[in-house]
Amino acid sequence: MPQVNHLRVALAAGLVALASSAHAACTIFTAVGPAFGTYDGLSSAPLDAVGTISYQCSPPKPTVQISTGSSGSFSARTLRSGAATLLYNLYLDAARSMIWGDGSAGTFTDSPNPGNVTRSIPVYGRIPAGQDAASGSYSDTIQVSFVF
């Protein structure tokens, strides 16, 4: 099986304010997805990486949600390189047991405390082992939403 180079997930930072308070606001400084590096389909171990969302929000407390990306599903997000795909997912926890989504279909959201200080949320990524993939640069775009 060939190796895949330059594997990454781009987090497209988008601000979505829904309901609650006209005074609530967030500034997103960075939204960097996990940079997976080279994936080896022959490895028996999954490939893990960590990204970060750095932001500042005023009260009230927002809920941070992320989209499904190109797959349209939280259960298995998809990295793409042309027609070739690799399954992966994004998690709230380092153990990679809580799939980060919008709170539906068994996914979880983050509800960090607001405050006028810069905060960072880690984005834990994992590509399961044993996938046969063509060489190439794979990516996906995820929408980050701060909901009030």
Buried (B, 14 or more C-beta within 10 A) or exposed (E): BEEBEBBBBBBEBEBEBEEEEEEBBBBBEEBBBBEBEEBBBEEEEBBBBBBBBBBBBBBEEBBBBBBBBBBEBBEEBBBBBEEBBBBBBBBBEEEBEBBBBBEEEEBBBBEBEBEEEEBEBBBBBBBEBEBEBBBBEBBBEBBBBBBB
